[in-house]
Amino acid sequence: MQCILIQNMNSTLNHIKDFHQWSRLPNSYYDIGIFANVVPYNDGYIGAVRLGNASANDQVGIVNYDNDLNLLNCTQITAGEDPRTFIFNNIPYALTWYGYYASGQWVMRYKLINLQTRAVLNLIIEDVPLSPLSVLGKNWMPLVKNGALYIVVSIDPDINVLYCDTTTGYCIWITSNFTGNIPVTLNRGGTPFIWHNKLQKYIGLGHKSYDSSNHRPFPYTITKDFTKVYIGEDVITGNFGVEDPQSIFMQDNKLYCCIGNWHVPNEGSVGLYEIIID
C-alpha cells in the first residue's frame, strides 16, 4: 500500500493485481496492445486498448475480460491512441484521439467510442476547427454530471472544460479560460473524474510527464462547479518507466483505478488498484 494525500485526507492506493501483460514483437508491434483499461460490464469487464507499434498509425481496440481479468477478445475499431474508458449513463465508452497531416499541418481529431454498440462519434470542438495538438493537448478527462458528459481538457495552469453533446458530437466551452491555446504542463490528465460522496468532489488520478520514459501518477480533485482543482504529490508504487492512470470506477461500493506500466520500449502490464479514502 502507498499513502497519498487528497484534500488533507489520508488515502491508500492498494495494489490488487496486474493483468494484460504485453510484449514487444520483433517487428516492433505489441502482441496484445498497450495501456488497456477497463470498467465493470455484465459479468466481467470491458475496455479499450491501444494497438500497434506506439506510433501515429496506431488503432484502438475494444477488449473484453472475464471476472478474473483474463482477456477474452479484442476487436479493432478505429484509429487512435491512449483511450480512456468510463461509464456514461450506464453505457461503457472510451475517449480517444488521433493525429494526421493534412495540407502540411498536424491535425488532431477526438473521438467518442460507444463500447457497447461500437459506434464512433467524431467530436467537433467550438472555436477549434482542426483541433491541433498545440492548442488542446491529448490527455482529456471525461466527467459525468447530472446525466451530461463534460470533458476536462486541462487542470493546470487553468481549468478548461467542454460540454459534449453525445448525439451530435458538438462540444462547447463552459469555462472562460480558453483563449485559443491551452498550455501543456507537467501535470497532465489520466483517468476520468468520478464523483466521490465523502469528499463531495470529483476525483481521479493523473500523470506527471518528467520525460517520455518517466511518468508518475498523482491524485487530483475538482469541485462540483469546476472552479477549484487540487493536485497531489506523486504516488510511489515501486514501478518504473511510464505509469499512466487510465480508468477509474466504483464496484461494490469500492473505488478502483487502472494504471498502465510500460517499460519503454518493451514489455508492460496494467495494474488494478483500490483507492481507499480514510
C-alpha positions as CSV (number, residue, x, y, z in Angstrom):
1,M,0.0,0.0,0.0
2,Q,1.1,3.6,-0.7
3,C,-0.1,6.6,1.2
4,I,-1.3,9.7,-0.8
5,L,-2.9,12.9,0.4
6,I,-6.2,14.0,-1.1
7,Q,-7.6,17.4,0.2
8,N,-5.8,16.8,3.5
9,M,-7.3,13.4,3.8
10,N,-5.1,10.2,4.1
11,S,-5.8,7.6,1.4
12,T,-4.1,4.4,0.4
13,L,-3.6,3.0,-3.1
14,N,-3.8,-0.7,-2.6
15,H,-2.5,-2.9,-5.4
16,I,-5.0,-5.7,-6.3
17,K,-3.4,-7.5,-9.3
18,D,-1.6,-7.0,-12.6
19,F,-3.3,-8.0,-15.8
20,H,-2.9,-7.5,-19.6
21,Q,0.8,-8.2,-19.7
22,W,2.1,-7.2,-23.1
23,S,5.3,-7.8,-25.0
24,R,7.1,-6.2,-28.0
25,L,7.4,-8.4,-31.0
26,P,10.5,-8.5,-33.3
27,N,8.6,-6.3,-35.8
28,S,8.2,-3.6,-33.1
29,Y,4.4,-4.2,-32.7
30,Y,2.9,-5.1,-29.4
31,D,1.3,-8.5,-29.1
32,I,-2.0,-7.6,-27.3
33,G,-1.7,-3.9,-27.3
34,I,-0.6,-1.4,-24.6
35,F,-2.4,0.5,-21.9
36,A,-5.6,-1.5,-21.8
37,N,-8.1,-0.1,-19.2
38,V,-11.5,-1.3,-18.1
39,V,-14.8,-0.7,-16.3
40,P,-17.2,-3.4,-15.0
41,Y,-19.5,-4.7,-17.6
42,N,-22.1,-7.6,-17.3
43,D,-20.3,-10.4,-15.5
44,G,-16.8,-9.2,-16.3
45,Y,-15.0,-6.1,-17.6
46,I,-14.9,-4.1,-20.9
47,G,-12.5,-1.5,-22.0
48,A,-10.2,-0.2,-24.7
49,V,-6.6,-0.7,-25.7
50,R,-4.0,0.9,-28.0
51,L,-2.9,-1.5,-30.8
52,G,0.1,-1.1,-33.0
53,N,3.8,-0.1,-32.5
54,A,3.3,3.1,-30.4
55,S,3.2,5.3,-33.5
56,A,0.8,7.8,-35.0
57,N,-0.6,4.9,-37.0
58,D,-2.0,3.0,-34.0
59,Q,-5.5,1.8,-33.6
60,V,-7.9,1.5,-30.7
61,G,-9.5,-1.9,-29.9
62,I,-12.4,-2.9,-27.7
63,V,-11.4,-5.6,-25.1
64,N,-13.5,-7.9,-23.0
65,Y,-12.3,-9.7,-19.9
66,D,-13.8,-12.2,-17.6
67,N,-14.5,-11.6,-13.9
68,D,-10.8,-12.5,-13.1
69,L,-9.5,-10.1,-15.7
70,N,-8.5,-12.8,-18.2
71,L,-8.6,-11.4,-21.7
72,L,-11.4,-12.9,-23.7
73,N,-11.3,-11.0,-27.0
74,C,-10.1,-7.8,-28.7
75,T,-11.7,-6.1,-31.7
76,Q,-10.0,-3.3,-33.6
77,I,-12.4,-0.4,-34.0
78,T,-10.8,2.9,-35.2
79,A,-7.6,4.9,-35.5
80,G,-6.5,6.3,-32.2
81,E,-4.1,6.4,-29.2
82,D,-4.3,6.1,-25.4
83,P,-8.0,5.6,-24.9
84,R,-9.7,6.4,-21.6
85,T,-12.6,4.1,-20.6
86,F,-15.6,5.4,-18.5
87,I,-19.3,4.8,-17.8
88,F,-21.8,7.3,-19.1
89,N,-25.5,6.8,-18.3
90,N,-24.8,3.1,-17.6
91,I,-23.1,2.6,-21.0
92,P,-19.3,2.0,-21.3
93,Y,-17.5,4.5,-23.5
94,A,-13.9,5.3,-24.4
95,L,-12.5,8.7,-25.4
96,T,-9.5,8.7,-27.8
97,W,-7.6,10.9,-30.2
98,Y,-5.5,10.6,-33.3
99,G,-3.3,12.8,-35.4
100,Y,-2.5,13.1,-39.1
101,Y,-1.0,15.5,-41.6
102,A,-3.3,17.5,-43.8
103,S,-2.3,20.4,-46.1
104,G,1.1,20.5,-44.5
105,Q,-0.1,20.7,-40.9
106,W,-0.6,18.3,-38.0
107,V,-4.3,17.9,-37.3
108,M,-5.9,16.3,-34.2
109,R,-9.2,14.6,-34.1
110,Y,-11.0,13.5,-30.9
111,K,-13.5,10.6,-30.9
112,L,-16.0,9.0,-28.5
113,I,-16.5,5.3,-28.8
114,N,-19.6,3.5,-27.6
115,L,-18.1,0.2,-26.4
116,Q,-21.5,-1.4,-26.3
117,T,-22.6,-0.6,-29.9
118,R,-19.1,0.0,-31.3
119,A,-20.3,3.3,-32.8
120,V,-17.6,6.0,-33.2
121,L,-18.6,9.7,-32.9
122,N,-16.2,12.4,-34.1
123,L,-16.1,15.4,-31.8
124,I,-16.4,18.9,-33.1
125,I,-14.8,21.5,-30.8
126,E,-16.1,25.0,-30.6
127,D,-13.6,27.6,-31.9
128,V,-11.0,24.9,-32.8
129,P,-11.9,23.6,-36.3
130,L,-8.9,21.3,-36.7
131,S,-8.2,20.5,-33.1
132,P,-4.4,20.9,-33.3
133,L,-2.3,19.3,-30.6
134,S,-0.6,22.6,-29.8
135,V,-4.0,24.1,-28.8
136,L,-5.8,21.3,-27.0
137,G,-3.3,18.7,-25.9
138,K,-4.3,15.0,-25.7
139,N,-4.9,14.0,-22.1
140,W,-8.5,14.7,-21.7
141,M,-10.6,13.7,-18.6
142,P,-14.2,12.8,-19.1
143,L,-16.6,13.7,-16.3
144,V,-20.3,12.9,-15.9
145,K,-22.5,15.3,-14.1
146,N,-26.4,15.2,-13.9
147,G,-26.5,12.8,-16.8
148,A,-24.5,15.0,-19.1
149,L,-21.0,14.5,-20.4
150,Y,-18.3,17.0,-19.8
151,I,-14.6,16.9,-20.7
152,V,-12.0,18.5,-18.6
153,V,-9.3,19.4,-21.1
154,S,-6.8,20.8,-18.6
155,I,-6.4,21.5,-14.9
156,D,-3.0,23.2,-14.8
157,P,-2.4,26.1,-15.0
158,D,-6.0,26.7,-15.9
159,I,-9.2,24.7,-15.7
160,N,-10.7,24.3,-19.2
161,V,-13.9,22.3,-19.5
162,L,-16.1,21.3,-22.5
163,Y,-19.7,20.2,-22.5
164,C,-20.2,17.4,-25.1
165,D,-23.4,16.7,-26.9
166,T,-23.2,13.0,-27.3
167,T,-25.8,13.0,-30.2
168,T,-24.1,15.5,-32.5
169,G,-20.5,15.3,-31.2
170,Y,-20.5,19.1,-30.8
171,C,-18.6,20.4,-27.8
172,I,-18.8,23.9,-26.3
173,W,-16.6,25.6,-23.7
174,I,-18.3,26.2,-20.4
175,T,-15.3,27.8,-18.7
176,S,-13.9,31.2,-19.6
177,N,-10.2,30.3,-19.6
178,F,-9.9,29.2,-23.3
179,T,-8.2,31.9,-25.3
180,G,-7.2,29.9,-28.4
181,N,-4.4,28.0,-26.8
182,I,-4.1,25.7,-23.7
183,P,-0.6,25.3,-22.2
184,V,0.6,21.7,-21.6
185,T,2.4,21.4,-18.2
186,L,4.0,18.7,-16.2
187,N,0.6,17.9,-14.6
188,R,-1.4,16.0,-17.2
189,G,-4.6,14.2,-17.3
190,G,-5.1,10.5,-16.7
191,T,-8.3,8.8,-15.5
192,P,-11.7,10.3,-16.0
193,F,-13.2,12.1,-13.0
194,I,-15.7,10.3,-10.8
195,W,-17.9,11.7,-8.1
196,H,-16.9,10.8,-4.5
197,N,-19.6,11.3,-1.9
198,K,-17.3,11.5,1.1
199,L,-15.1,14.2,-0.5
200,Q,-18.1,15.9,-2.2
201,K,-15.8,16.4,-5.2
202,Y,-14.8,14.6,-8.4
203,I,-11.7,12.5,-8.0
204,G,-9.2,10.9,-10.3
205,L,-5.5,10.2,-11.0
206,G,-3.3,12.0,-13.5
207,H,0.3,11.5,-14.6
208,K,3.3,13.8,-14.4
209,S,5.5,13.5,-17.5
210,Y,9.1,14.1,-16.3
211,D,10.2,12.8,-19.7
212,S,9.0,10.4,-22.4
213,S,10.1,7.3,-20.4
214,N,9.3,8.5,-16.8
215,H,5.6,9.2,-15.9
216,R,4.3,9.2,-12.3
217,P,0.7,9.1,-11.1
218,F,-0.8,11.7,-8.8
219,P,-4.3,12.3,-7.4
220,Y,-6.5,15.2,-8.5
221,T,-9.9,16.5,-7.5
222,I,-12.2,19.1,-9.0
223,T,-15.1,20.8,-7.3
224,K,-18.7,20.3,-8.5
225,D,-18.8,23.8,-10.0
226,F,-15.5,23.2,-11.9
227,T,-13.8,26.2,-10.2
228,K,-11.1,24.6,-7.9
229,V,-8.7,21.8,-8.6
230,Y,-6.4,20.0,-6.1
231,I,-3.2,18.4,-7.5
232,G,-1.5,15.9,-5.2
233,E,2.0,14.6,-4.8
234,D,3.4,11.7,-6.8
235,V,2.2,8.3,-5.9
236,I,5.2,5.9,-5.5
237,T,4.2,2.4,-6.5
238,G,7.6,0.8,-6.8
239,N,7.3,0.5,-10.5
240,F,9.5,2.2,-13.1
241,G,9.1,3.6,-16.6
242,V,5.8,5.1,-17.8
243,E,2.9,4.8,-15.3
244,D,-0.3,6.3,-16.8
245,P,-3.6,6.1,-14.9
246,Q,-6.3,5.4,-17.5
247,S,-9.7,4.4,-16.0
248,I,-11.5,4.7,-12.6
249,F,-14.7,3.1,-11.4
250,M,-16.9,2.1,-8.5
251,Q,-17.6,-1.5,-7.9
252,D,-19.3,-3.0,-4.8
253,N,-19.0,0.5,-3.1
254,K,-15.2,0.4,-3.6
255,L,-13.2,2.8,-5.8
256,Y,-10.7,1.3,-8.3
257,C,-8.4,2.5,-11.0
258,C,-6.3,1.0,-13.8
259,I,-2.7,2.2,-14.1
260,G,-0.7,1.1,-17.2
261,N,3.0,0.5,-16.5
262,W,5.2,0.5,-19.7
263,H,8.9,-0.4,-19.6
264,V,9.7,1.7,-22.7
265,P,10.1,0.4,-25.3
266,N,9.4,-3.2,-24.5
267,E,7.0,-5.0,-22.1
268,G,4.4,-3.8,-19.7
269,S,1.2,-4.5,-17.9
270,V,-1.8,-2.9,-16.3
271,G,-2.2,-2.7,-12.5
272,L,-5.6,-2.7,-10.8
273,Y,-5.6,-0.7,-7.6
274,E,-8.2,0.1,-5.0
275,I,-8.3,3.7,-3.7
276,I,-9.2,3.8,-0.1
277,I,-10.3,7.2,1.4
278,D,-9.9,7.3,5.2
